[in-house]
Amino acid sequence: MKNPVAFVVLALLNLVYTAALVYYPGVILAAVGALSGGSFFPNLPMLREISSFMLFTYPASIFIAYFCWWAYHTRKFKLAYILVCVPLVWALITLSFLLTA
């Protein structure tokens, strides 16, 4: 192992993100029901579109996070940490949009 601490952090976060995909279809069904009714962001429809886009493209952020292993194998550990944190930042931005409703 090149860096055992980085390996453990990357492996654990990737496992958590992959496990979160199990609940993703249920979240999407609930989001479609909530966001299509117009109860969220009644005065700001563009914000509703942005938050829906962020929510529906969450698996893309997990795909980006898997590239942390490329950075790990090329010994770019800071880049690996940045890449593995992309889904967390993605979720925080989406949550901040949804909490402004």
Phi and psi in degrees as GROMACS dihedral restraints (atoms count N, CA, C in turn):
[ dihedral_restraints ]
;  ai    aj    ak    al  type     phi  dphi    fc
    3     4     5     6     1   -76.6    20    10
    4     5     6     7     1   -45.6    20    10
    6     7     8     9     1  -145.2    20    10
    7     8     9    10     1   104.0    20    10
    9    10    11    12     1   -65.1    20    10
   10    11    12    13     1   -33.6    20    10
   12    13    14    15     1   -68.0    20    10
   13    14    15    16     1   -44.4    20    10
   15    16    17    18     1   -63.6    20    10
   16    17    18    19     1   -39.3    20    10
   18    19    20    21     1   -60.5    20    10
   19    20    21    22     1   -45.5    20    10
   21    22    23    24     1   -65.9    20    10
   22    23    24    25     1   -43.9    20    10
   24    25    26    27     1   -63.5    20    10
   25    26    27    28     1   -46.4    20    10
   27    28    29    30     1   -64.8    20    10
   28    29    30    31     1   -41.8    20    10
   30    31    32    33     1   -66.2    20    10
   31    32    33    34     1   -44.6    20    10
   33    34    35    36     1   -64.8    20    10
   34    35    36    37     1   -44.2    20    10
   36    37    38    39     1   -67.4    20    10
   37    38    39    40     1   -37.6    20    10
   39    40    41    42     1   -66.2    20    10
   40    41    42    43     1   -35.8    20    10
   42    43    44    45     1   -66.7    20    10
   43    44    45    46     1   -40.2    20    10
   45    46    47    48     1   -65.6    20    10
   46    47    48    49     1   -44.3    20    10
   48    49    50    51     1   -64.8    20    10
   49    50    51    52     1   -39.5    20    10
   51    52    53    54     1   -68.6    20    10
   52    53    54    55     1   -37.7    20    10
   54    55    56    57     1   -66.3    20    10
   55    56    57    58     1   -30.8    20    10
   57    58    59    60     1   -67.4    20    10
   58    59    60    61     1   -23.4    20    10
   60    61    62    63     1   -68.2    20    10
   61    62    63    64     1   -18.2    20    10
   63    64    65    66     1   -64.9    20    10
   64    65    66    67     1   -38.8    20    10
   66    67    68    69     1   -88.1    20    10
   67    68    69    70     1    -4.5    20    10
   69    70    71    72     1   -60.5    20    10
   70    71    72    73     1   -44.0    20    10
   72    73    74    75     1   -60.4    20    10
   73    74    75    76     1   -37.7    20    10
   75    76    77    78     1   -66.4    20    10
   76    77    78    79     1   -38.9    20    10
   78    79    80    81     1   -65.5    20    10
   79    80    81    82     1   -40.0    20    10
   81    82    83    84     1   -65.5    20    10
   82    83    84    85     1   -42.3    20    10
   84    85    86    87     1   -62.8    20    10
   85    86    87    88     1   -41.0    20    10
   87    88    89    90     1   -67.6    20    10
   88    89    90    91     1   -37.8    20    10
   90    91    92    93     1   -68.6    20    10
   91    92    93    94     1   -39.0    20    10
   93    94    95    96     1   -62.6    20    10
   94    95    96    97     1   -42.3    20    10
   96    97    98    99     1   -66.4    20    10
   97    98    99   100     1   -38.8    20    10
   99   100   101   102     1   -78.1    20    10
  100   101   102   103     1   -42.0    20    10
  102   103   104   105     1   -79.8    20    10
  103   104   105   106     1   -24.5    20    10
  105   106   107   108     1   -79.9    20    10
  106   107   108   109     1   -20.5    20    10
  108   109   110   111     1   -74.3    20    10
  109   110   111   112     1   -17.5    20    10
  111   112   113   114     1    85.7    20    10
  112   113   114   115     1     8.0    20    10
  114   115   116   117     1   -76.3    20    10
  115   116   117   118     1   -28.2    20    10
  117   118   119   120     1   -86.7    20    10
  118   119   120   121     1   136.0    20    10
  120   121   122   123     1    51.9    20    10
  121   122   123   124     1    57.9    20    10
  123   124   125   126     1   -64.6    20    10
  124   125   126   127     1   -28.8    20    10
  126   127   128   129     1   -97.9    20    10
  127   128   129   130     1   -10.8    20    10
  129   130   131   132     1  -127.7    20    10
  130   131   132   133     1    76.5    20    10
  132   133   134   135     1   -65.8    20    10
  133   134   135   136     1   -28.3    20    10
  135   136   137   138     1   -66.9    20    10
  136   137   138   139     1   -36.1    20    10
  138   139   140   141     1   -65.7    20    10
  139   140   141   142     1   -35.2    20    10
  141   142   143   144     1   -64.3    20    10
  142   143   144   145     1   -40.3    20    10
  144   145   146   147     1   -67.0    20    10
  145   146   147   148     1   -40.1    20    10
  147   148   149   150     1   -66.1    20    10
  148   149   150   151     1   -44.6    20    10
  150   151   152   153     1   -67.6    20    10
  151   152   153   154     1   -35.2    20    10
  153   154   155   156     1   -66.2    20    10
  154   155   156   157     1   -41.5    20    10
  156   157   158   159     1   -61.4    20    10
  157   158   159   160     1   -44.5    20    10
  159   160   161   162     1   -63.6    20    10
  160   161   162   163     1   -39.1    20    10
  162   163   164   165     1   -70.3    20    10
  163   164   165   166     1   -41.0    20    10
  165   166   167   168     1   -75.4    20    10
  166   167   168   169     1   -23.1    20    10
  168   169   170   171     1  -100.1    20    10
  169   170   171   172     1    17.5    20    10
  171   172   173   174     1   -57.4    20    10
  172   173   174   175     1   -39.9    20    10
  174   175   176   177     1   -61.2    20    10
  175   176   177   178     1   -26.2    20    10
  177   178   179   180     1   -64.9    20    10
  178   179   180   181     1   -35.5    20    10
  180   181   182   183     1   -68.0    20    10
  181   182   183   184     1   -33.4    20    10
  183   184   185   186     1   -69.2    20    10
  184   185   186   187     1   -37.5    20    10
  186   187   188   189     1   -61.8    20    10
  187   188   189   190     1   -40.0    20    10
  189   190   191   192     1   -64.0    20    10
  190   191   192   193     1   -37.4    20    10
  192   193   194   195     1   -65.4    20    10
  193   194   195   196     1   -27.5    20    10
  195   196   197   198     1   -67.3    20    10
  196   197   198   199     1   -18.5    20    10
  198   199   200   201     1   -71.9    20    10
  199   200   201   202     1    -4.9    20    10
  201   202   203   204     1   -63.7    20    10
  202   203   204   205     1   -26.4    20    10
  204   205   206   207     1   -71.8    20    10
  205   206   207   208     1   -31.3    20    10
  207   208   209   210     1   -63.1    20    10
  208   209   210   211     1   -45.2    20    10
  210   211   212   213     1   -65.5    20    10
  211   212   213   214     1   -36.5    20    10
  213   214   215   216     1   -63.8    20    10
  214   215   216   217     1   -43.4    20    10
  216   217   218   219     1   -73.6    20    10
  217   218   219   220     1   -21.4    20    10
  219   220   221   222     1   -94.5    20    10
  220   221   222   223     1    11.5    20    10
  222   223   224   225     1    62.4    20    10
  223   224   225   226     1    33.9    20    10
  225   226   227   228     1  -106.8    20    10
  226   227   228   229     1    79.1    20    10
  228   229   230   231     1   -71.8    20    10
  229   230   231   232     1   -34.1    20    10
  231   232   233   234     1   -65.4    20    10
  232   233   234   235     1   -41.0    20    10
  234   235   236   237     1   -65.0    20    10
  235   236   237   238     1   -36.8    20    10
  237   238   239   240     1   -62.9    20    10
  238   239   240   241     1   -42.2    20    10
  240   241   242   243     1   -65.4    20    10
  241   242   243   244     1   -38.6    20    10
  243   244   245   246     1   -65.4    20    10
  244   245   246   247     1   -44.8    20    10
  246   247   248   249     1   -66.0    20    10
  247   248   249   250     1   -36.0    20    10
  249   250   251   252     1   -74.9    20    10
  250   251   252   253     1   -17.0    20    10
  252   253   254   255     1   -90.7    20    10
  253   254   255   256     1    -2.5    20    10
  255   256   257   258     1   -58.5    20    10
  256   257   258   259     1   -46.3    20    10
  258   259   260   261     1   -63.7    20    10
  259   260   261   262     1   -32.8    20    10
  261   262   263   264     1   -66.2    20    10
  262   263   264   265     1   -44.8    20    10
  264   265   266   267     1   -64.4    20    10
  265   266   267   268     1   -40.4    20    10
  267   268   269   270     1   -59.0    20    10
  268   269   270   271     1   -46.1    20    10
  270   271   272   273     1   -67.0    20    10
  271   272   273   274     1   -38.1    20    10
  273   274   275   276     1   -67.2    20    10
  274   275   276   277     1   -38.6    20    10
  276   277   278   279     1   -66.2    20    10
  277   278   279   280     1   -43.7    20    10
  279   280   281   282     1   -62.5    20    10
  280   281   282   283     1   -43.5    20    10
  282   283   284   285     1   -63.2    20    10
  283   284   285   286     1   -38.7    20    10
  285   286   287   288     1   -66.4    20    10
  286   287   288   289     1   -36.3    20    10
  288   289   290   291     1   -64.8    20    10
  289   290   291   292     1   -42.1    20    10
  291   292   293   294     1   -71.4    20    10
  292   293   294   295     1   -29.3    20    10
  294   295   296   297     1   -78.2    20    10
  295   296   297   298     1   -14.1    20    10
  297   298   299   300     1   -80.5    20    10
  298   299   300   301     1    -3.5    20    10
